[in-house]
């Protein structure tokens, strides 16, 4: 589902973020991406989202070679990928419902479909009764669940998460990971960047470790 073939990324100014990275994540697999700060985790995720282009090598989603994807097709690719951020990136001038609905408005869904999909996503993360609230009234864990609902509302084939539990306590972190496992159990491919090695060890999934822009370890834990 996700494949990197000898992928390197060098930024202007000479910083080498990734060097000859190769791996493949199967459709329906759940895997973690870890490594020290600056190891290249966020850059790797940005390449999948086409927020960045590789300097060398090839990135695939399914059979699609992202190197050959024109800029006009990037929005359609991103509809297939849900993204969960550490800092939620919620809009505090809109309700919980409206935050989750943003990707659907962008995709041109009609109002009836938007209502149905948003409420289904909120129900999955246990926030259906808070759809009218402003996100600022929610706890940190609840805000993260709003971000997750927004990521899944388009029913994506792939979910990427960049340090999704970085600001949460251990109990809430475990709760978020249980949610991710539920999505994975229905066939969603998951790639989760995290520095929380204790949490990763408890999950018993595949772990890709980056060190100085290279894959130093690829193992099931």
C-alpha positions as CSV (number, residue, x, y, z in Angstrom):
1,X,0.0,0.0,0.0
2,X,2.9,2.4,0.9
3,X,6.3,1.7,-0.7
4,X,9.5,3.7,-0.6
5,X,12.2,2.7,-3.1
6,X,15.6,4.2,-2.4
7,X,14.1,7.5,-1.4
8,X,16.3,10.5,-0.4
9,X,15.3,14.0,0.5
10,X,17.8,16.9,0.6
11,X,16.5,20.4,1.5
12,X,17.8,23.6,0.1
13,X,20.9,24.6,2.1
14,X,22.1,21.0,2.1
15,X,20.3,19.3,5.0
16,X,19.9,15.6,4.2
17,X,16.6,14.5,5.8
18,X,16.4,11.0,4.3
19,X,19.0,8.8,2.6
20,X,18.1,5.8,0.4
21,X,15.1,4.8,2.4
22,X,13.3,1.6,1.3
23,X,10.4,-0.2,2.9
24,X,6.9,-1.5,2.0
25,X,3.8,-1.4,4.2
26,X,1.1,-3.9,3.1
27,X,-2.6,-2.9,2.6
28,X,-4.3,-3.2,6.0
29,X,-1.1,-3.2,8.0
30,X,-0.5,-1.1,11.1
31,X,3.1,0.1,11.6
32,X,5.0,2.6,13.8
33,X,7.7,5.0,12.7
34,X,10.2,6.0,15.3
35,X,13.6,7.6,15.8
36,X,15.3,10.5,17.4
37,X,14.2,14.1,16.9
38,X,15.4,15.1,13.4
39,X,15.7,11.5,12.2
40,X,13.3,12.2,9.3
41,X,9.9,11.0,10.5
42,X,7.9,14.1,9.6
43,X,9.7,14.4,6.2
44,X,8.8,10.8,5.4
45,X,5.1,11.5,6.1
46,X,5.2,14.7,4.1
47,X,6.5,12.7,1.1
48,X,3.5,10.4,1.3
49,X,1.2,13.4,1.4
50,X,3.1,15.1,-1.4
51,X,3.7,18.1,0.9
52,X,7.3,17.5,-0.2
53,X,8.8,15.7,-3.3
54,X,11.8,13.4,-3.0
55,X,15.2,14.4,-4.3
56,X,15.8,10.8,-5.5
57,X,13.9,7.5,-5.4
58,X,10.3,6.7,-5.8
59,X,7.2,6.7,-3.5
60,X,4.1,4.6,-4.2
61,X,0.6,4.6,-2.8
62,X,-1.0,1.4,-4.1
63,X,0.0,1.2,-7.8
64,X,0.3,5.0,-8.0
65,X,3.9,6.4,-8.4
66,X,3.7,9.7,-6.6
67,X,6.7,11.0,-8.6
68,X,4.5,11.0,-11.7
69,X,1.4,12.6,-10.1
70,X,0.8,16.1,-11.4
71,X,0.0,18.9,-9.0
72,X,-3.6,19.0,-10.2
73,X,-4.1,15.4,-8.9
74,X,-2.7,16.0,-5.4
75,X,-6.1,16.9,-3.8
76,X,-7.6,13.6,-5.1
77,X,-4.7,11.7,-3.5
78,X,-5.1,13.4,-0.2
79,X,-8.8,12.4,-0.1
80,X,-7.5,8.8,0.2
81,X,-5.3,9.7,3.1
82,X,-6.4,10.8,6.6
83,X,-3.9,12.7,8.6
84,X,-3.8,13.1,12.4
85,X,-1.5,15.8,13.8
86,X,0.1,16.2,17.3
87,X,-1.4,19.7,17.8
88,X,-4.8,18.8,16.4
89,X,-4.9,21.8,14.0
90,X,-8.5,22.5,14.9
91,X,-10.4,25.7,14.0
92,X,-11.6,27.4,17.2
93,X,-14.0,29.7,15.5
94,X,-16.1,26.6,14.4
95,X,-18.0,23.9,16.2
96,X,-16.8,20.3,16.5
97,X,-19.2,19.3,13.8
98,X,-17.9,22.0,11.4
99,X,-14.3,21.0,12.1
100,X,-14.9,17.4,11.1
101,X,-17.0,18.5,8.1
102,X,-14.1,20.6,6.5
103,X,-12.7,17.8,4.3
104,X,-16.2,17.0,3.0
105,X,-16.9,20.6,2.1
106,X,-13.6,20.7,0.2
107,X,-14.6,17.5,-1.6
108,X,-18.0,18.9,-2.6
109,X,-20.3,16.6,-0.7
110,X,-23.9,17.7,-0.3
111,X,-25.3,18.8,3.0
112,X,-27.2,15.5,3.7
113,X,-24.1,13.4,3.1
114,X,-22.0,15.7,5.2
115,X,-24.3,15.4,8.2
116,X,-24.5,11.6,7.9
117,X,-20.7,11.2,7.5
118,X,-19.7,13.6,10.2
119,X,-22.0,12.1,12.8
120,X,-20.8,8.6,11.9
121,X,-17.2,9.7,12.4
122,X,-18.0,11.5,15.7
123,X,-19.9,8.4,16.9
124,X,-16.8,6.2,16.2
125,X,-14.6,8.4,18.4
126,X,-17.3,8.8,21.1
127,X,-18.0,12.5,20.6
128,X,-21.5,12.4,19.0
129,X,-23.0,14.3,22.0
130,X,-20.5,17.1,21.6
131,X,-20.9,18.1,18.0
132,X,-22.3,21.6,18.8
133,X,-19.5,22.5,21.2
134,X,-16.5,24.7,20.3
135,X,-13.3,22.5,20.4
136,X,-11.8,24.9,23.0
137,X,-14.4,23.6,25.5
138,X,-13.0,20.0,25.2
139,X,-10.1,18.3,26.9
140,X,-6.8,17.6,25.1
141,X,-7.8,14.0,24.5
142,X,-11.2,15.0,23.2
143,X,-9.6,17.5,20.8
144,X,-7.4,14.8,19.5
145,X,-10.4,12.6,18.9
146,X,-12.0,15.4,16.9
147,X,-8.8,15.5,14.8
148,X,-9.1,11.7,14.3
149,X,-12.8,12.0,13.3
150,X,-11.8,14.6,10.8
151,X,-9.1,12.3,9.4
152,X,-11.6,9.3,9.0
153,X,-14.6,11.2,7.8
154,X,-13.7,10.6,4.1
155,X,-13.3,6.9,4.9
156,X,-9.6,6.9,3.7
157,X,-7.6,3.8,2.8
158,X,-4.6,5.1,4.7
159,X,-4.2,7.1,7.9
160,X,-1.0,8.8,8.8
161,X,-0.4,10.1,12.3
162,X,2.4,12.4,13.3
163,X,3.1,12.2,17.1
164,X,-0.7,11.8,17.8
165,X,-0.1,11.2,21.5
166,X,2.8,13.7,22.1
167,X,0.7,16.0,24.3
168,X,-1.4,13.4,26.1
169,X,-0.9,11.5,29.3
170,X,-0.3,7.7,29.2
171,X,-4.0,6.8,29.8
172,X,-5.2,9.0,27.0
173,X,-2.4,7.9,24.7
174,X,-3.5,4.3,25.2
175,X,-7.1,5.3,24.4
176,X,-6.1,6.9,21.1
177,X,-4.0,3.8,20.2
178,X,-7.0,1.6,20.8
179,X,-9.0,3.7,18.4
180,X,-6.3,3.4,15.8
181,X,-6.4,-0.4,16.2
182,X,-10.1,-0.4,15.7
183,X,-9.7,1.4,12.4
184,X,-6.9,-1.0,11.4
185,X,-9.1,-4.0,12.2
186,X,-11.6,-2.9,9.5
187,X,-8.8,-2.7,6.9
188,X,-7.4,0.8,7.1
189,X,-3.6,1.0,6.6
190,X,-2.0,2.9,9.5
191,X,1.5,4.5,9.7
192,X,2.1,6.2,13.1
193,X,5.1,8.3,13.9
194,X,5.9,8.4,17.6
195,X,8.8,8.7,19.9
196,X,7.0,7.0,22.8
197,X,8.9,3.7,22.8
198,X,7.1,2.3,25.8
199,X,3.7,2.8,24.2
200,X,5.0,1.3,20.9
201,X,6.3,-1.8,22.7
202,X,2.9,-2.4,24.2
203,X,1.2,-2.3,20.8
204,X,3.0,-5.3,19.3
205,X,3.1,-4.0,15.7
206,X,5.9,-3.5,13.2
207,X,8.3,-0.7,14.0
208,X,10.4,1.2,11.5
209,X,13.3,3.0,13.2
210,X,15.0,6.0,11.5
211,X,18.4,7.1,12.4
212,X,20.0,10.1,10.7
213,X,17.6,9.7,7.8
214,X,18.1,6.0,7.2
215,X,16.1,2.9,8.2
216,X,18.3,1.4,11.0
217,X,15.8,-1.2,12.1
218,X,12.6,-2.8,10.7
219,X,11.2,-5.3,13.2
220,X,8.0,-6.7,14.7
221,X,7.9,-6.0,18.5
